[in-house]
Amino acid sequence: MTRDLRALPKAHLHLHFTGSMRHSTLLELAERDGIRLPDQLVSEWPPQLSAADEKGWFRFQRLYDVARSVLRTEDDVRRLIREAAEDDVADGGRWLEIQVDPSGYAARFDGITAFTDLVLDAVAAASRDTGLGMAVVVAANRTRHPLDARTLARLAAQYAGRGVVGFGLSNDERRGTTSDFGPAFAIAERAGLMLLPHGGELRGPDHIAAVIDSLHPRRLGHGVRASEDPAVLDRIVSADIALEVCPTSNVSLGVYNSLAEVPVPSLVAAGATVALGADDPLLFGSRLLGQYAAMRAAHDLTDDQLAELARMSVRASAAPDPVKQDLVGQIDAWLAAPVQSRT
């Protein structure tokens, strides 16, 4: 018998803004405004995806852009954030850091500052309403010019301590030159923000080393391919860089052929901190609880191992220390409780 994973308290550290949208909400908003969605987002959902080449990534990004287009009003933004919070709470989430690139919404919402204000206000309201601890990560897009990243880093710095806890870098890891984004990350670092770039999913250990050298991450979005090089993995462990591992995303995008290949056990065995995340549930069809259930099933993880994954997610988060202590205590209580159900 195993304990109910839904009751296991967790921190969710890798969730993208548009990608957090409920599929039902996407369909409703598209119908409201007469937006024709591709079959992959309707009858063929969740879509069959691959990022093995740039064409595959382009198709993935196209679906993401279509989904973004249904967000037309302030109420749409507030709804998305409230529902993301509700879904995390239902999955046992106790802390959520949601990642957003304000430049992707600036044209429709009066600029990056106005949109960031809206997101932070919506996050505060959703946190109050659901009891979920929440914070925002501002992320730059590595397919855009590095000067755009500096603009977003300065924006994030203005909100440091006011709801924004980190600065990231997302989109196709194979695009752009990582070191060119170093000045943007230096701005965020001086502001005291956590540095949270993507790396080590679509490219391998050599690129992880470049990200570490240039961007000084506190956490790596994905980072799973560090398992391919013991020396790079040792650097990660020695520097206490947490890995935001998103198993369903890894398989959906073709990084691994099956969930059994996602190297969570070997990363943990090497001493790495691993925080499971859902990445983009709208496109991958699986939320936070699904990541824990998938790793339990694929690797036959024990409740002790799953509890430690949850503890690592909390410790790697930007939650205040008292919140972390409380959540770790709740995880310990989950593990100490008698087994009552199987999930």
N, C-alpha and C positions, 0 to 999 in steps of 0.2 A: 504494500500500500504506500501511496505517496500523498503528500500534503497538497492542498488546493493552491495552485500557483496564482490564482486571482487574488487571494488574500495575502500574498507575499508583498510587503511594501517595497517599492522600487523608485529609483530616480530615472527620468528619461532625458538623455542628454543629446540625442541626435534625432531631431524631428524638424523637417522643413515646413515653412509656413503654408504654402499652397498645397504641398503634398500631404498635409494633415487633414485636408477636407474630406468629409464623409462622401462616399459615392452617391448616396441619395441626395445630398445637398447639391452636388455638382449637377445632377440630372434636373433637380427642381429649379435651380437658378438659370440653367441653360434654357429650359422650357419657358420660364418667365419672360426672357428677353429674346426669344426666337433664335438662339444660337444653336447651330447644327453641330453636334458633336460627332467625331469619327466613330465608326463601329467599335474600335478598340476601347473606347470609353463608355460604350453602351452595351450592345449585345455580346461583345467579345471581352467584357471586363471580368477579371483583371487582364490587362493586355499581355501578350507574349512579347517580351523585350529582349534585347541584347545590346551590349555596348562593346562587343568585340572589335568593332572598327568605328570610324568616325560617322559612317552612314547610320549605324545602329544607334549611336548616341544622338545623332540629329533627330531620328524618329522618336526617341525617348523625350528629347527636349521639346519637340513639336507638341507632343501630348501634354507636356507640362505647361507650355505656353497657352494652349487651348484652355486648359483648366483655369489658369490665371485669369483669362479673359472674362470669366463669368462673375468675377468679383467687381461689382459696379458701384456699390454704395457703401457708406459707412456701416450701415446695418449688416451688410454682407460680411464685412471684415469682423465685426463684433460677433456675428453668428459663428463664423469659422473658428475663432479663438475659443468661444464658449464651448462649442461642440468638441474641439480638440481636448479641452480640459475635462469635460464630462467623460470622454472616451478613455482618457488616461486614468481617471479616478476609477472607472469601471474595471480597468485592467490591473488595479492595485497601485497605480502611480501615486506618489506623494509629493514629488517635485518634478517640474518640467521646465526645460530650457528650450524655447522655440526659436528657430533660426530664420531670419528674414533678410532679404536684400531689398531695401527700400527703393532703390533705383528702378526696380521692375514694376513698381506701382506709382511712381512719381507723377507720370503724365495724367493719370486719372484722379489722383488725390492731392493735387496742389503742391507737389514737390516732396522731396525726401524728408524734410523736417516735419511737415504737416502729417505725412503718412506715419512717420515714427511716433509722433505724438498720439495719433489715433491708435496705433498698435499697443503702445504702452498703457493707454487709458483702458483699452479693451482687455488687456492682460490683467490689470489691476482689478477690474470688475469681475472677470471670470474667476480669478483667484478668491475674491471675497465670496462669490456665489457658490463655489464648489469646495472650498477649503483646500484646494491644491496649491502648494507653493509654486510660483511661476516667475520666470525671468526671461529676458530676451538676449539673443546673440545677433548682432548685426554682421552680415556676411557680404563680402565683395564677390564679384563674378570674375573668374580668371580668364574668361573669354573677352572681357572688356579691357580697356587700357589701364595700366597700373595707376595712372593719375586719378582715375575714377575710384580706385580702391583707397587712395589717400583721402579723397573727399569723404568717403564713407567712414574711414577711420577717424577723421576729425569729428564727424557727426556722432559716432559711437562714443568718442571721448567726452563730448558734451553731456551725454546721458549717463556716464559712469557714476555708479552709486544711486542712480534714479531709475532703476529697472533694467538697464543694459549691463550685462555682466561679462560679455566677451565679444571678440571680433574674429570672424572666420573668413574662409576663402573656399568657394565651392565651384561647381560645374566641372566640365571635362578636364580631368587632371592632365591630359595629354596636350592641352592647349596652353599657350603663354610660357613665359620663362619665370620659374618660381622666384628666383633671386630678385627679379624686378619688383616684386611685391614687398620686399623687405622694408623699404621706407614706410609703407602704410602700416605694417605691423609694429614698427618702432614707435609710431604715433600712438597706437593702441596700448603698447607696452608702457609707455611713459604715463598714460592715463590710469594705469593699474588694472586694465582689463585682462581677462584670460585670453590667451592666444589659441585659436581653435581651428586651424586650417584642415581641409581635406588632404589626404595623401595615403598612398599605399593600397589603393583598390584597383584602379585601372592601370597604374604603373607599379613597378616592383620596388625592391629594397633600395636600389640606387636613388630613386626619387625620394623615398622616405628620408634617406640621409641628407639629400639636398633641402628638403623641407625643414629638417631639424637645424641644419646649418644656417639657413637664411631667415627662417620665420620664428624660431625658438618656441615651438608649441608647448602648451601645458597639456593639451589633449590633441589627438589626431583623429579626424573624421575618417573612420574605417581603419586603416593601418594594418589590415589583416595579413598583407603580403610580407610583413616583417618576418613571418614564420619561414620564409624562403632563405633567410640569411641570418645565421646565429649571431654574427657580429653586429648587425643592425638591430636585431632584437635585444641584444645585450645593451646597446646604447639607449634604447627605449626604457628598459628596466632600470638602468643605472640613473637615468635622468628623471625617473618617475613620471614618464609621459603616459597618460591613460589612452586607451584605444576605444573609440566608439564603434563597436562592431555591430553591423546590421545584417544578420544572416540571410533573411529573405531577400533583401536587396542584392546581396552578393550573388545569390543563385539566379535571381531574375535577370540580372544584367550579364550573366555568363562568366563572372569571375571564377565561380566554382560550378561544377556540374550538379552537385547535390548538397543538401544541408549537412550530410555526413562529412563532406570535405571542408566545411568551414572550420578553421583550426582553433576554435575556442579552447578546447582542453590543452593543446600544446602551448598556446600563448600563456595561459594561466600557469601551467606547469613550469614555464620558464621564468615566472615571476612577474609577468606583465599584469597591469590593472586593466580589466576589460569591463566596459559598460555596454550592455545590449541596448540597441535602439532600433526603431522602425523605419527611419529614413523618410520614406514617402508612402504611407499606407494607401493613399489614393491610387497610386500606380502599381504598387506591389501586392496589395490586397491583404496585408497582415499588419496588425497593430502591435503595441508593446507586449501584451500577454503572449501573442503568437511567437515572439522571438524566444521567450523563455520556454514555452511548450515545445518549440521546434528543436531547441538545443537539448532539452531533456530527452526527447524521443530519438534524435539523431545520434546522441553520444551517451545515452543511458546515464545521464547525470543524476547524482543523488540529491536529496533535499539539502544536505550540507553544502554541496557544491553550488547549487542554485542560490542558496542563502548568501554564500560568499560573493557570487556575482552581483546580487542585489546590494550587499554592503559596499562593494567596489564602486557601483554606480553612484551611491550616496557620497562616498569619500571623494570621488573625482568631480563632484558637482560644485557649483558656486553657491550652494545653500549656506546660510550662516551656520557657524559651528554648533549653536544650541539645537538647530533643526537637524543637523547631521547626527548629533548624539541621540536625539529622540528617535530618529528613524532607524538607526542601528539597533537601538533597544527594541523597537517594534519588530525588526527582522529577527532578532534573537528570540523574542517571544513567539513568533511564528514557528521557528524551528523547535522550540521547547514544547509547543502544544501537542497534544495527542493527534495522531493521524485520524482524520474524519472523512476525507473524500479524495477522489482521484481526478486530476485534470490533465 
